[in-house]
């Protein structure tokens, strides 16, 4: 903690403002670069369990041209969803109307069976559509779920799963216990993140995916304003 006069604070704030403006300009450049990523056609058929029955990927768009999916970590054999992801789910309901008005359908998706998802949704009082990809290849194809026989060889820019399982850090063991996963392989069987799809002339395209550690709760930017992390 550093105590100062108002004049000293104003001087420090002016210096910070220049850095914040530089950061904002950089974020605008990154957003432009993200929106200019090429679109990859989705040529495979996928089916998802929803509270309105089975739906295809195009049907998840619900009449809009863009689909934004939050991948909420809830493994097929877990007893409960990831606590951190659950906190994200708590905050998404208030965004639905606003993104819908901008031609975006926002949903949450997990690997766990639909009955587990609906129980969690009811318990938390969520209004966001929550769909299950259990029994489908979708999450595996897009890097948000992992098959046991492939785990040791998965290494990408964000993490090395084989190394993670070999080292078995204490935080991973604690996480396994938190979600009620039967073993460490199950505890890392799914990933949080975001994926974005667009529909053009009836065809569906994948336009963006984001994986940890570049995934945080929507309230995280607010916590950047306060002095204690």
C-alpha atoms as an extended CHARMM CRD file, in Angstrom:
* protein
*
       229  EXT
         1         1  UNK       CA              0.0000000000        0.0000000000        0.0000000000  PROA      1               0.0000000000
         2         2  UNK       CA              1.2680000000        3.4510000000       -0.9460000000  PROA      2               0.0000000000
         3         3  UNK       CA             -0.3390000000        6.5410000000        0.5920000000  PROA      3               0.0000000000
         4         4  UNK       CA             -0.1560000000        9.8330000000       -1.3340000000  PROA      4               0.0000000000
         5         5  UNK       CA             -1.7460000000       13.2390000000       -1.7090000000  PROA      5               0.0000000000
         6         6  UNK       CA             -4.4700000000       13.8930000000       -4.2890000000  PROA      6               0.0000000000
         7         7  UNK       CA             -1.9340000000       15.7520000000       -6.4510000000  PROA      7               0.0000000000
         8         8  UNK       CA              0.4710000000       12.8130000000       -6.3410000000  PROA      8               0.0000000000
         9         9  UNK       CA             -2.3940000000       10.4520000000       -7.1810000000  PROA      9               0.0000000000
        10        10  UNK       CA             -3.3820000000       12.5980000000      -10.1750000000  PROA      10              0.0000000000
        11        11  UNK       CA              0.1870000000       12.5060000000      -11.4930000000  PROA      11              0.0000000000
        12        12  UNK       CA              0.3950000000        8.7320000000      -11.1210000000  PROA      12              0.0000000000
        13        13  UNK       CA             -3.0520000000        8.3480000000      -12.6670000000  PROA      13              0.0000000000
        14        14  UNK       CA             -1.9920000000       10.4020000000      -15.7010000000  PROA      14              0.0000000000
        15        15  UNK       CA              0.9600000000        8.0850000000      -16.2450000000  PROA      15              0.0000000000
        16        16  UNK       CA             -1.2840000000        5.0320000000      -15.8950000000  PROA      16              0.0000000000
        17        17  UNK       CA             -3.8400000000        6.5090000000      -18.3100000000  PROA      17              0.0000000000
        18        18  UNK       CA             -1.2590000000        6.5850000000      -21.0890000000  PROA      18              0.0000000000
        19        19  UNK       CA             -0.5250000000        2.8940000000      -20.5000000000  PROA      19              0.0000000000
        20        20  UNK       CA             -4.2590000000        2.0480000000      -20.4160000000  PROA      20              0.0000000000
        21        21  UNK       CA             -4.8510000000        3.8890000000      -23.6890000000  PROA      21              0.0000000000
        22        22  UNK       CA             -1.9570000000        2.0190000000      -25.2680000000  PROA      22              0.0000000000
        23        23  UNK       CA             -3.4190000000       -1.2720000000      -24.0190000000  PROA      23              0.0000000000
        24        24  UNK       CA             -6.8780000000       -0.3830000000      -25.3790000000  PROA      24              0.0000000000
        25        25  UNK       CA             -5.4020000000        0.3620000000      -28.7980000000  PROA      25              0.0000000000
        26        26  UNK       CA             -3.5490000000       -2.9690000000      -28.7410000000  PROA      26              0.0000000000
        27        27  UNK       CA             -6.7410000000       -4.8170000000      -27.7620000000  PROA      27              0.0000000000
        28        28  UNK       CA             -8.5380000000       -3.2260000000      -30.7210000000  PROA      28              0.0000000000
        29        29  UNK       CA             -5.8040000000       -4.4600000000      -33.0540000000  PROA      29              0.0000000000
        30        30  UNK       CA             -6.0480000000       -7.9750000000      -31.5950000000  PROA      30              0.0000000000
        31        31  UNK       CA             -9.8430000000       -7.9520000000      -31.9430000000  PROA      31              0.0000000000
        32        32  UNK       CA             -9.4990000000       -6.9510000000      -35.5950000000  PROA      32              0.0000000000
        33        33  UNK       CA             -6.9710000000       -9.7460000000      -36.1530000000  PROA      33              0.0000000000
        34        34  UNK       CA             -9.2870000000      -12.2510000000      -34.4360000000  PROA      34              0.0000000000
        35        35  UNK       CA            -12.2240000000      -11.2500000000      -36.6290000000  PROA      35              0.0000000000
        36        36  UNK       CA            -10.0810000000      -11.6620000000      -39.7270000000  PROA      36              0.0000000000
        37        37  UNK       CA             -9.2740000000      -15.3130000000      -38.9770000000  PROA      37              0.0000000000
        38        38  UNK       CA            -10.3120000000      -17.6440000000      -41.8080000000  PROA      38              0.0000000000
        39        39  UNK       CA            -13.5570000000      -19.5900000000      -41.4640000000  PROA      39              0.0000000000
        40        40  UNK       CA            -13.3470000000      -23.3910000000      -41.4310000000  PROA      40              0.0000000000
        41        41  UNK       CA            -16.3950000000      -25.2570000000      -42.8000000000  PROA      41              0.0000000000
        42        42  UNK       CA            -18.0530000000      -27.7560000000      -40.4540000000  PROA      42              0.0000000000
        43        43  UNK       CA            -18.6600000000      -30.7810000000      -42.6490000000  PROA      43              0.0000000000
        44        44  UNK       CA            -19.4500000000      -33.3680000000      -39.9660000000  PROA      44              0.0000000000
        45        45  UNK       CA            -22.8810000000      -33.9470000000      -38.4470000000  PROA      45              0.0000000000
        46        46  UNK       CA            -23.1250000000      -33.4730000000      -34.6930000000  PROA      46              0.0000000000
        47        47  UNK       CA            -26.0320000000      -34.1310000000      -32.3360000000  PROA      47              0.0000000000
        48        48  UNK       CA            -26.5710000000      -32.5740000000      -28.9090000000  PROA      48              0.0000000000
        49        49  UNK       CA            -28.9570000000      -33.4120000000      -26.0940000000  PROA      49              0.0000000000
        50        50  UNK       CA            -31.0240000000      -30.4230000000      -24.9830000000  PROA      50              0.0000000000
        51        51  UNK       CA            -34.0720000000      -29.9600000000      -22.7950000000  PROA      51              0.0000000000
        52        52  UNK       CA            -36.0160000000      -29.7190000000      -26.0860000000  PROA      52              0.0000000000
        53        53  UNK       CA            -34.6610000000      -33.0070000000      -27.4440000000  PROA      53              0.0000000000
        54        54  UNK       CA            -31.7830000000      -33.8110000000      -29.7920000000  PROA      54              0.0000000000
        55        55  UNK       CA            -30.5400000000      -30.9110000000      -31.9160000000  PROA      55              0.0000000000
        56        56  UNK       CA            -27.9710000000      -30.5410000000      -34.6660000000  PROA      56              0.0000000000
        57        57  UNK       CA            -25.2900000000      -27.8610000000      -34.6370000000  PROA      57              0.0000000000
        58        58  UNK       CA            -27.2410000000      -25.5920000000      -37.0410000000  PROA      58              0.0000000000
        59        59  UNK       CA            -30.3030000000      -25.9060000000      -34.8070000000  PROA      59              0.0000000000
        60        60  UNK       CA            -28.3170000000      -24.5920000000      -31.8330000000  PROA      60              0.0000000000
        61        61  UNK       CA            -28.0720000000      -21.2270000000      -33.6310000000  PROA      61              0.0000000000
        62        62  UNK       CA            -31.7800000000      -20.7600000000      -32.8360000000  PROA      62              0.0000000000
        63        63  UNK       CA            -32.4090000000      -18.5730000000      -35.8690000000  PROA      63              0.0000000000
        64        64  UNK       CA            -29.3480000000      -16.3340000000      -35.4910000000  PROA      64              0.0000000000
        65        65  UNK       CA            -26.2240000000      -16.2720000000      -37.6430000000  PROA      65              0.0000000000
        66        66  UNK       CA            -23.6150000000      -16.5780000000      -34.8810000000  PROA      66              0.0000000000
        67        67  UNK       CA            -23.2070000000      -19.1340000000      -32.0940000000  PROA      67              0.0000000000
        68        68  UNK       CA            -21.0460000000      -18.5240000000      -29.0230000000  PROA      68              0.0000000000
        69        69  UNK       CA            -20.3990000000      -21.5990000000      -26.8690000000  PROA      69              0.0000000000
        70        70  UNK       CA            -18.9770000000      -21.5730000000      -23.3600000000  PROA      70              0.0000000000
        71        71  UNK       CA            -17.3680000000      -24.9420000000      -22.7060000000  PROA      71              0.0000000000
        72        72  UNK       CA            -18.1400000000      -25.6100000000      -19.0710000000  PROA      72              0.0000000000
        73        73  UNK       CA            -15.9980000000      -28.3680000000      -17.5930000000  PROA      73              0.0000000000
        74        74  UNK       CA            -18.2140000000      -31.2110000000      -16.4170000000  PROA      74              0.0000000000
        75        75  UNK       CA            -16.7510000000      -34.6200000000      -17.1790000000  PROA      75              0.0000000000
        76        76  UNK       CA            -18.9410000000      -37.5240000000      -18.1590000000  PROA      76              0.0000000000
        77        77  UNK       CA            -18.1790000000      -39.4160000000      -14.9270000000  PROA      77              0.0000000000
        78        78  UNK       CA            -17.7850000000      -36.4330000000      -12.5790000000  PROA      78              0.0000000000
        79        79  UNK       CA            -20.0790000000      -35.9080000000       -9.6250000000  PROA      79              0.0000000000
        80        80  UNK       CA            -20.2410000000      -32.1390000000      -10.0960000000  PROA      80              0.0000000000
        81        81  UNK       CA            -19.1900000000      -29.4030000000      -12.5040000000  PROA      81              0.0000000000
        82        82  UNK       CA            -15.9660000000      -27.4410000000      -12.1850000000  PROA      82              0.0000000000
        83        83  UNK       CA            -16.4550000000      -24.8110000000       -9.4350000000  PROA      83              0.0000000000
        84        84  UNK       CA            -14.6700000000      -22.1230000000      -11.4380000000  PROA      84              0.0000000000
        85        85  UNK       CA            -16.7020000000      -22.8320000000      -14.5670000000  PROA      85              0.0000000000
        86        86  UNK       CA            -19.8520000000      -22.8050000000      -12.4600000000  PROA      86              0.0000000000
        87        87  UNK       CA            -19.0690000000      -19.2550000000      -11.3610000000  PROA      87              0.0000000000
        88        88  UNK       CA            -18.8980000000      -18.3000000000      -15.0400000000  PROA      88              0.0000000000
        89        89  UNK       CA            -22.2720000000      -19.9280000000      -15.6350000000  PROA      89              0.0000000000
        90        90  UNK       CA            -23.7030000000      -17.8570000000      -12.7960000000  PROA      90              0.0000000000
        91        91  UNK       CA            -22.9010000000      -14.6700000000      -14.6980000000  PROA      91              0.0000000000
        92        92  UNK       CA            -23.8710000000      -15.5880000000      -18.2510000000  PROA      92              0.0000000000
        93        93  UNK       CA            -27.6410000000      -15.4060000000      -17.8360000000  PROA      93              0.0000000000
        94        94  UNK       CA            -27.6800000000      -11.6240000000      -17.7120000000  PROA      94              0.0000000000
        95        95  UNK       CA            -25.8240000000      -11.4230000000      -21.0200000000  PROA      95              0.0000000000
        96        96  UNK       CA            -28.2420000000      -13.5150000000      -23.0690000000  PROA      96              0.0000000000
        97        97  UNK       CA            -30.6410000000      -10.7510000000      -24.1080000000  PROA      97              0.0000000000
        98        98  UNK       CA            -27.8160000000       -8.3880000000      -25.0300000000  PROA      98              0.0000000000
        99        99  UNK       CA            -25.9210000000      -10.8400000000      -27.2450000000  PROA      99              0.0000000000
       100       100  UNK       CA            -29.1710000000      -12.1410000000      -28.7690000000  PROA      100             0.0000000000
       101       101  UNK       CA            -29.9490000000       -8.5750000000      -29.8420000000  PROA      101             0.0000000000
       102       102  UNK       CA            -26.6230000000       -8.6040000000      -31.6980000000  PROA      102             0.0000000000
       103       103  UNK       CA            -27.4200000000      -11.7270000000      -33.7140000000  PROA      103             0.0000000000
       104       104  UNK       CA            -25.5010000000      -14.0430000000      -31.3580000000  PROA      104             0.0000000000
       105       105  UNK       CA            -26.8760000000      -17.1230000000      -29.6070000000  PROA      105             0.0000000000
       106       106  UNK       CA            -25.0720000000      -17.8490000000      -26.3380000000  PROA      106             0.0000000000
       107       107  UNK       CA            -25.1120000000      -21.3430000000      -24.8380000000  PROA      107             0.0000000000
       108       108  UNK       CA            -23.1390000000      -23.4810000000      -22.3970000000  PROA      108             0.0000000000
       109       109  UNK       CA            -22.0180000000      -26.9930000000      -23.2650000000  PROA      109             0.0000000000
       110       110  UNK       CA            -20.5450000000      -29.9080000000      -21.3090000000  PROA      110             0.0000000000
       111       111  UNK       CA            -19.6130000000      -33.5460000000      -21.8600000000  PROA      111             0.0000000000
       112       112  UNK       CA            -21.6460000000      -34.8370000000      -18.9040000000  PROA      112             0.0000000000
       113       113  UNK       CA            -25.0640000000      -36.4120000000      -19.6030000000  PROA      113             0.0000000000
       114       114  UNK       CA            -28.0190000000      -34.0570000000      -19.9160000000  PROA      114             0.0000000000
       115       115  UNK       CA            -29.6270000000      -35.1180000000      -16.6310000000  PROA      115             0.0000000000
       116       116  UNK       CA            -26.5330000000      -33.9660000000      -14.7150000000  PROA      116             0.0000000000
       117       117  UNK       CA            -26.5460000000      -30.6680000000      -16.5890000000  PROA      117             0.0000000000
       118       118  UNK       CA            -30.2180000000      -30.0230000000      -15.9290000000  PROA      118             0.0000000000
       119       119  UNK       CA            -29.7510000000      -30.7700000000      -12.2300000000  PROA      119             0.0000000000
       120       120  UNK       CA            -26.9030000000      -28.2500000000      -12.0610000000  PROA      120             0.0000000000
       121       121  UNK       CA            -28.8780000000      -25.6780000000      -14.0430000000  PROA      121             0.0000000000
       122       122  UNK       CA            -31.8740000000      -26.0060000000      -11.7180000000  PROA      122             0.0000000000
       123       123  UNK       CA            -29.7270000000      -25.8820000000       -8.5940000000  PROA      123             0.0000000000
       124       124  UNK       CA            -27.9440000000      -22.7120000000       -9.7510000000  PROA      124             0.0000000000
       125       125  UNK       CA            -31.0440000000      -21.0470000000      -11.1950000000  PROA      125             0.0000000000
       126       126  UNK       CA            -29.4450000000      -20.6010000000      -14.6140000000  PROA      126             0.0000000000
       127       127  UNK       CA            -31.3840000000      -19.3170000000      -17.6090000000  PROA      127             0.0000000000
       128       128  UNK       CA            -28.6690000000      -19.9060000000      -20.2010000000  PROA      128             0.0000000000
       129       129  UNK       CA            -29.3360000000      -22.8070000000      -22.5970000000  PROA      129             0.0000000000
       130       130  UNK       CA            -27.1890000000      -25.7270000000      -21.4310000000  PROA      130             0.0000000000
       131       131  UNK       CA            -26.5960000000      -28.6260000000      -23.8120000000  PROA      131             0.0000000000
       132       132  UNK       CA            -24.8100000000      -31.9580000000      -23.5720000000  PROA      132             0.0000000000
       133       133  UNK       CA            -22.3510000000      -33.3350000000      -26.1160000000  PROA      133             0.0000000000
       134       134  UNK       CA            -22.2610000000      -36.7100000000      -24.3670000000  PROA      134             0.0000000000
       135       135  UNK       CA            -21.8610000000      -39.5360000000      -26.8670000000  PROA      135             0.0000000000
       136       136  UNK       CA            -20.8440000000      -37.1760000000      -29.6850000000  PROA      136             0.0000000000
       137       137  UNK       CA            -17.4420000000      -36.3670000000      -31.2140000000  PROA      137             0.0000000000
       138       138  UNK       CA            -17.9130000000      -32.5940000000      -31.1740000000  PROA      138             0.0000000000
       139       139  UNK       CA            -15.9020000000      -31.7160000000      -28.0570000000  PROA      139             0.0000000000
       140       140  UNK       CA            -13.1560000000      -34.1630000000      -29.0120000000  PROA      140             0.0000000000
       141       141  UNK       CA            -12.9280000000      -32.8270000000      -32.5570000000  PROA      141             0.0000000000
       142       142  UNK       CA            -12.5790000000      -29.2310000000      -31.3820000000  PROA      142             0.0000000000
       143       143  UNK       CA            -10.1510000000      -29.8380000000      -28.5280000000  PROA      143             0.0000000000
       144       144  UNK       CA            -12.4620000000      -29.4780000000      -25.5260000000  PROA      144             0.0000000000
       145       145  UNK       CA            -12.4680000000      -33.1700000000      -24.5380000000  PROA      145             0.0000000000
       146       146  UNK       CA             -9.8090000000      -35.8670000000      -24.6240000000  PROA      146             0.0000000000
       147       147  UNK       CA             -9.8940000000      -39.6450000000      -24.9190000000  PROA      147             0.0000000000
       148       148  UNK       CA             -7.8180000000      -41.5930000000      -22.4160000000  PROA      148             0.0000000000
       149       149  UNK       CA             -5.7850000000      -43.3990000000      -25.0480000000  PROA      149             0.0000000000
       150       150  UNK       CA             -4.7210000000      -40.0750000000      -26.5720000000  PROA      150             0.0000000000
       151       151  UNK       CA             -3.9240000000      -38.0890000000      -23.4180000000  PROA      151             0.0000000000
       152       152  UNK       CA             -0.2280000000      -38.9260000000      -23.0780000000  PROA      152             0.0000000000
       153       153  UNK       CA              0.4720000000      -37.5770000000      -26.5500000000  PROA      153             0.0000000000
       154       154  UNK       CA             -1.4950000000      -34.3310000000      -26.3400000000  PROA      154             0.0000000000
       155       155  UNK       CA              0.8150000000      -31.3220000000      -26.3790000000  PROA      155             0.0000000000
       156       156  UNK       CA             -0.2770000000      -27.9860000000      -27.7770000000  PROA      156             0.0000000000
       157       157  UNK       CA              0.6050000000      -24.3400000000      -27.3340000000  PROA      157             0.0000000000
       158       158  UNK       CA             -1.4000000000      -24.0040000000      -24.1220000000  PROA      158             0.0000000000
       159       159  UNK       CA             -0.3080000000      -27.1550000000      -22.2540000000  PROA      159             0.0000000000
       160       160  UNK       CA              1.3370000000      -30.5780000000      -22.3600000000  PROA      160             0.0000000000
       161       161  UNK       CA             -1.1580000000      -33.0990000000      -20.9970000000  PROA      161             0.0000000000
       162       162  UNK       CA              1.3060000000      -35.9730000000      -20.8610000000  PROA      162             0.0000000000
       163       163  UNK       CA              3.6560000000      -33.9380000000      -18.6930000000  PROA      163             0.0000000000
       164       164  UNK       CA              0.7780000000      -32.7970000000      -16.5030000000  PROA      164             0.0000000000
       165       165  UNK       CA             -0.3200000000      -36.3610000000      -15.8100000000  PROA      165             0.0000000000
       166       166  UNK       CA              3.2350000000      -37.5450000000      -15.1620000000  PROA      166             0.0000000000
       167       167  UNK       CA              3.9070000000      -34.7610000000      -12.6690000000  PROA      167             0.0000000000
       168       168  UNK       CA              0.4320000000      -35.0020000000      -11.0730000000  PROA      168             0.0000000000
       169       169  UNK       CA              0.7190000000      -31.6990000000       -9.1610000000  PROA      169             0.0000000000
       170       170  UNK       CA             -1.1510000000      -31.3030000000       -5.9040000000  PROA      170             0.0000000000
       171       171  UNK       CA             -3.6000000000      -28.7900000000       -7.3940000000  PROA      171             0.0000000000
       172       172  UNK       CA             -4.6700000000      -31.4080000000       -9.9500000000  PROA      172             0.0000000000
       173       173  UNK       CA             -5.2090000000      -34.0040000000       -7.2370000000  PROA      173             0.0000000000
       174       174  UNK       CA             -7.2590000000      -31.4750000000       -5.2650000000  PROA      174             0.0000000000
       175       175  UNK       CA             -9.2920000000      -30.6350000000       -8.3620000000  PROA      175             0.0000000000
       176       176  UNK       CA            -10.0310000000      -34.3160000000       -8.9460000000  PROA      176             0.0000000000
       177       177  UNK       CA            -11.4490000000      -34.4740000000       -5.4330000000  PROA      177             0.0000000000
       178       178  UNK       CA            -13.4150000000      -31.2280000000       -5.8700000000  PROA      178             0.0000000000
       179       179  UNK       CA            -15.3330000000      -32.4650000000       -8.9190000000  PROA      179             0.0000000000
       180       180  UNK       CA            -15.5810000000      -36.0840000000       -7.8230000000  PROA      180             0.0000000000
       181       181  UNK       CA            -13.6300000000      -37.4910000000      -10.7630000000  PROA      181             0.0000000000
       182       182  UNK       CA            -12.6180000000      -41.1510000000      -10.3350000000  PROA      182             0.0000000000
       183       183  UNK       CA             -8.9730000000      -40.5540000000      -11.3350000000  PROA      183             0.0000000000
       184       184  UNK       CA             -6.5540000000      -37.9630000000      -12.7010000000  PROA      184             0.0000000000
       185       185  UNK       CA             -7.2030000000      -38.9380000000      -16.3150000000  PROA      185             0.0000000000
       186       186  UNK       CA            -10.8750000000      -38.2030000000      -15.8150000000  PROA      186             0.0000000000
       187       187  UNK       CA            -10.0410000000      -34.8980000000      -14.1120000000  PROA      187             0.0000000000
       188       188  UNK       CA             -8.2900000000      -33.6700000000      -17.2780000000  PROA      188             0.0000000000
       189       189  UNK       CA            -10.7270000000      -35.2570000000      -19.7390000000  PROA      189             0.0000000000
       190       190  UNK       CA            -12.3870000000      -31.9280000000      -20.5810000000  PROA      190             0.0000000000
       191       191  UNK       CA            -11.2530000000      -28.3560000000      -21.0880000000  PROA      191             0.0000000000
       192       192  UNK       CA            -12.8880000000      -25.0290000000      -20.4550000000  PROA      192             0.0000000000
       193       193  UNK       CA            -12.9600000000      -22.4390000000      -23.1950000000  PROA      193             0.0000000000
       194       194  UNK       CA            -14.9730000000      -20.6910000000      -25.8630000000  PROA      194             0.0000000000
       195       195  UNK       CA            -15.7990000000      -21.6020000000      -29.4280000000  PROA      195             0.0000000000
       196       196  UNK       CA            -17.5080000000      -19.5060000000      -32.0690000000  PROA      196             0.0000000000
       197       197  UNK       CA            -19.4500000000      -20.6200000000      -35.1230000000  PROA      197             0.0000000000
       198       198  UNK       CA            -21.0670000000      -18.6390000000      -37.9080000000  PROA      198             0.0000000000
       199       199  UNK       CA            -23.7480000000      -19.5510000000      -40.4210000000  PROA      199             0.0000000000
       200       200  UNK       CA            -23.7010000000      -18.2040000000      -43.9540000000  PROA      200             0.0000000000
       201       201  UNK       CA            -26.1120000000      -19.3310000000      -46.6980000000  PROA      201             0.0000000000
       202       202  UNK       CA            -27.0360000000      -22.3950000000      -44.6530000000  PROA      202             0.0000000000
       203       203  UNK       CA            -23.4280000000      -23.5360000000      -44.1390000000  PROA      203             0.0000000000
       204       204  UNK       CA            -21.7910000000      -23.5760000000      -40.6890000000  PROA      204             0.0000000000
       205       205  UNK       CA            -18.2130000000      -22.4530000000      -40.0820000000  PROA      205             0.0000000000
       206       206  UNK       CA            -15.9130000000      -22.4960000000      -37.0720000000  PROA      206             0.0000000000
       207       207  UNK       CA            -14.3880000000      -19.0270000000      -36.7390000000  PROA      207             0.0000000000
       208       208  UNK       CA            -12.6140000000      -19.0310000000      -33.3560000000  PROA      208             0.0000000000
       209       209  UNK       CA            -11.6350000000      -21.1560000000      -30.3660000000  PROA      209             0.0000000000
       210       210  UNK       CA            -10.0500000000      -20.1460000000      -27.0660000000  PROA      210             0.0000000000
       211       211  UNK       CA             -8.4850000000      -22.4920000000      -24.5300000000  PROA      211             0.0000000000
       212       212  UNK       CA             -6.9330000000      -22.0790000000      -21.0560000000  PROA      212             0.0000000000
       213       213  UNK       CA             -5.0460000000      -20.1920000000      -19.7840000000  PROA      213             0.0000000000
       214       214  UNK       CA             -6.6900000000      -17.4950000000      -21.9410000000  PROA      214             0.0000000000
       215       215  UNK       CA            -10.0460000000      -18.2300000000      -20.3250000000  PROA      215             0.0000000000
       216       216  UNK       CA            -11.3590000000      -16.3610000000      -17.3090000000  PROA      216             0.0000000000
       217       217  UNK       CA            -14.6900000000      -15.4830000000      -15.7140000000  PROA      217             0.0000000000
       218       218  UNK       CA            -16.6190000000      -12.4790000000      -17.0980000000  PROA      218             0.0000000000
       219       219  UNK       CA            -16.1650000000      -10.6670000000      -13.7960000000  PROA      219             0.0000000000
       220       220  UNK       CA            -12.3520000000      -10.8690000000      -13.9790000000  PROA      220             0.0000000000
       221       221  UNK       CA            -11.9850000000       -7.4370000000      -15.6830000000  PROA      221             0.0000000000
       222       222  UNK       CA            -13.8730000000       -5.8520000000      -12.7830000000  PROA      222             0.0000000000
       223       223  UNK       CA            -11.4080000000       -7.2960000000      -10.2820000000  PROA      223             0.0000000000
       224       224  UNK       CA             -8.5790000000       -5.5930000000      -12.1800000000  PROA      224             0.0000000000
       225       225  UNK       CA             -9.9100000000       -2.2720000000      -10.8480000000  PROA      225             0.0000000000
       226       226  UNK       CA             -9.4490000000       -3.1330000000       -7.1660000000  PROA      226             0.0000000000
       227       227  UNK       CA             -6.0730000000       -2.8900000000       -5.3820000000  PROA      227             0.0000000000
       228       228  UNK       CA             -6.0300000000       -6.3690000000       -3.8420000000  PROA      228             0.0000000000
       229       229  UNK       CA             -5.9410000000       -9.2920000000       -6.3280000000  PROA      229             0.0000000000
